[in-house]
């Protein structure tokens, strides 16, 4: 874990120079998340019935996150406070009732000098499983939120605050190794980190996913899937350049795709000169002919390829039926003058009408915490 934390430290120093310090906490949960002394219950300030997990704190009812989740009834809202520490496990959520995971935080995080929300994270959940013969890539995920067999939908309202999810396998084996897998579920993340190399974030069939004030590391198709994902004020950190940042399969009659808004794409500080050179990383490639990816008001550093998007292996061009678009990109990689001709450069009027979060999700999702302040 030490090298990972070193990478985070370097990244946040870099972000400070970009003036993207974020001082956000959840108004609803901050009193619960902030650590208490040993004379005070760790659940002071938490919603009634909150469970406490810790590998080291004697006051905890559970030592692993999965054990706490498996103890929950199938009905009723549930909150789990996760104590600071390392959790080498795979977390699997199949209950349909709302569930919120809270990462414990040091009281110092209430200070405006504390930095980006995910810089403060004290909870690190990780695994190191990659695709082996007979496995699907979804089976490798460190965090899975999905339906159980026979059910029509999984979790209707899953939230996680200030937690790092990491899959370390692909550092040693070039293969799919997911950090998060979301299938037929509504999921949202606040001040979290997702880290892997290939296929970091999977938005599977029937998924509606949202991340804000978060960081996602990857190298190959690290935002991919079939569902709908909105990334608000996130940092996409290119560890290397393989495929594209996004790889999506669109579906006729839906707006399924990846939507990245008010965000930043940077060369990850743990990338080296041989894995990320100027103009090498693509914004995406089409997993099928209806692939969709839209970048809105996003800063792009010099690692981004001037063409923007690239064909799928074996294809000569990006299909004209894809929906690849940008609006108001900035930074060295944000010059759209050399983008592939199939890409759309949006106008302010088009963005206002078609590309707000509410228009993409066909309404205001009740499962997103819009009170989280950034």
Helices and strands as residue ranges (DSSP letters): H 2-17, H 30-33, E 51-53, H 65-70, E 78-82, E 85-88, E 91-93, E 99-103, G 107-110, G 112-114, G 117-120, E 123-127, G 137-140, E 143-146, E 158-161, E 164-167, G 169-171, E 180-183, E 186-190, E 193-195, E 201-203, E 208-212, E 215-220, E 223-225, E 228-232, E 235-242, E 246-248, E 257-261, E 264-267, E 284-286, E 292-296, E 299-300, E 309-310, E 323-327, E 344-345, H 348-354, H 357-360
